[in-house]
Amino acid sequence: MGNNGSVERRTVLKAAGASLAALGLAATTGCGGDSGSSGDGTVTIRYAWWGADERAKRINQSIALFEKKYPKIKVKTDFQDYVAFWEKFQTQAAGGNPPDVFQNAVGFLRKYDKRGVLLDLRTQIDAGNLSLDNFRAGVEKVGQVDGKQLGIPVGSNTMSLVIDEKVFEKAGINPKQGWTWDEYFAALKKIHDTQKLPGDTGYFGIMYLYDLYLRQNGKAFFTKDGLGFDEADLTEWWTDAYNRVKAGIITDPKRVEQDKPKSSLSAAHGASEFTWDNFTVRYSAEGTSTYGLAPIPTTDGKQTGQYLASLMLSASAHTKHPKEVAQFIDFMVHDPEVGKIMGYDRGILATTEQFDAYKPTDAPNQAIAKYETDVAAAGVLGTITPHPAGADTCEAAFLRIAGDMSQGTTKVADAVKQFFSEAKTALAS
């Protein structure tokens, strides 16, 4: 489900110590309570998610369609912001009473599978209650762990580079698929030298971007059991970043903090920012320039290391109604009308039925859809790297410690040692 460079994500991760954040205001609809059956055969299932009021409105509209098609299944809803969601979920899971179905993300699959919380949905797929047909670009694999289907994607996203098109055009820079990191950093310096503007708002603390860089070099941020890189790798990454911050090529981290809740890109204090492609609608809403999506830089001029990530729906291993839960998930990811209602609220729609049904009319969402389609057509998409239990805590530590390093409060060598120490503890828990 999960940076990105968005301000909301940075804030959430620092507060929650968790991964794959999504935007949202604190709110709750419905209440906890047990799912169950009534005397007339009606079944009630509990569905929980994180997000904002707009997401809740869209989901409740979708549930109304589901309950019309399945009048014997009622859905009790519960939503709040990201931090509150996972705090409550952890308590519910520890008590053996998690929601029957809930929004999930890749950073939590192994964690809660290890604790026996997640239902392997393959049993319901085999029973014909849930279909894995028609998922775009193999995104259904995001929910697969050790042969089990622990989540079903509702939307997909991939890392992207958002640029201030006016700044890049003025500097004479035209990013193209296959451009290299050397070319990217040269572009940042040119922007700084000619327009007295930092070229990037701070790429070095984004775990998922660093994962792409590692994948381009035959490694990965995570392996199945732990970290897939060593202290020397991270020392090089953060040393280069620190030097660029000090040279003014990267936005001063203090300025980034001052710009919140806006992004420093939309505040015109930087010319580019790495983030998930579906988060990019924020820049047009916040800023006064025009913003576009550029390709991820490469090491070899070919492979970007990109993959499709996603928010997904998972089910509780404790649910008394696995069939009804499966039917609900199937409806929410395949029904075309649901696709029209949800739009790209949770990423680019994961199934072809919903992707084809929803036609965005606004330029930012049209650009997002085109970007993801073009990336898939370029043949650069790979399979997401495994996320071991504790990955969410590692991401939060990576972001926080990178921030300390960039502001000079922690030396690079000490920051690297601190991250590896915290990651070791998180991955051992």
Secondary structure, 3 states (H helix, E strand, C coil): CCCCCCHHHHHHHHHHCCCCCCCCCCCCCCCCCCCEECCCCCEEEEEEEECCHHHHHHHHHHHHHHHHHCCCEEEEEEEECHHHHHHHHHHHHHCCCCCCEEEEEHHHHHHHHHCCCECCCHHHHHCCCCCCCCEHHHHHHHHEECCEECCEECEEECEEEEEEHHHHHHCCCCCCCCCEHHHHHHHHHHHHHHHCCCCECCCCCCHHHHHHHHHHCCCCCECCCCECCCHHHHHHHHHHHHHHHHCCCECCHHHHHHHCCCCCCCCCCCCEEEEEHHHCHHHHHHCCCCEEEECCCECCCCCCCCECECEEEEEECCCCCHHHHHHHHHHHHHCHHHHHHHCCCCCEECEHHHHHHCCCCCHHHHHHHHHHHHHHHCCCCECCCCCCCCHHHHHHHHHHHHHHHHCCCCCHHHHHHHHHHHHHHHHHC
